[in-house]
Amino acid sequence: MTNTMKSLLALCLFCGAGAVSTAETPVRHTSFKPGEIWTDNNGVHINAHGGGILYDKGTYYWYGEHKVEGDAGNRAQVGVHCYSSRDLYNWKDEGIALKVVEGDNSHPIAKGCILERPKVVYNKKTKKYVMWFHLELRGKGYGSAYAGVATATKPTGPFTFLKAGRVNPGKWPLNMDKKDQTMKTFKGVPGLTSSALPEGVRSEDMFKKDFEKGQMSRDMTIFVDDDGKAYHIYSSEENSTTHIAELTPDYTEHTGKFVRVFPGRFMEAPAIFKHKGKYYFIASGCTGWAPNAARSAVAPRIAGPWTELKNPCVGPKAGSTFGGQSTYILPVQGKPGKFIFMADIWRPQNAIDGRYMWLPIQFDGDQIKLEWKDEWKLEDM
Ligand code: DGJ
């Protein structure tokens, strides 16, 4: 081996190809490559997991969980990361839009809390950007099941934390039978040991368990309808049932009007979109960080009735959503009727190495169809 070859080899080894946190030479992207490292304008793997996208004045903003290395990376050490793009392939790092609080462990978003699935919407009345997220208080595992909210005057932040808590305490769902709307007959429910309702337990009783203190809110998304009304859609009742709850006109509170949907179906990772006047829903089952088969549903109105459809994925690995889990459905600007299914391929042992899986949504009548693609472009839609 010549000296020049030896130096080249040493240089290659030194580069450490594949490191996620190290800046590589920035690359101009011209396609989506699901599951691969996706670098930003600095050549660093995008760090916005469980994310969602806001389109604002010609620019897309991608918000997601900033993860760090190792399994501790699943707890919030930094905050919500924001990126911007005009073409959806190339993303500029805009920094941390909502920072966790350091030095005060009693703060709801203290460093080390669990802060997941942030979603940002713009409120035309207040001219504020409103971020909602799933929050678990520091040191309490997944027991808090809070929804948190923060606002900003610019899409890139900084977002100011407003509050967090359980949802709609003391309120009955619009679609619960009147005869069920009483706590008089409620005798408690046993703890869950699996993702199934215990023998003999009615899903209405899972709801009543948290009637007074407020409903649990874990995996979530926010949807703004054409009439400007916003909805918080979240896994509730120990993830057994999904709630769709209306937000106030400024998008920072719940109005108390909500429906329970897919009772006892144990879904996580809800994502929703509207197409030709109908509402479509994609979610996952409940298996922690491990992938499972996606669910889908359609409704004529956001409050339902919702009809469950088939697993939207087709082809090899359809039974595990191609290794991913839904997080958001993005309407592509300038392409009416075109939507991108956004999903995470989690790497819980090294959270920062989680990958993104964006796939085009296809329809077969009412049925949503997702097919794996190694590489694709917007013009393929
Ligand atoms: C699945 C959820 O969808 C994720 O957001 C996260 O909460 C994991 N469970 C934790 O196991």
Residues whose N, C-alpha, C, O or C-beta is under 5 A from the ligand:
A	BS01	DGJ	E116 D219 E268 A269 G288 W289
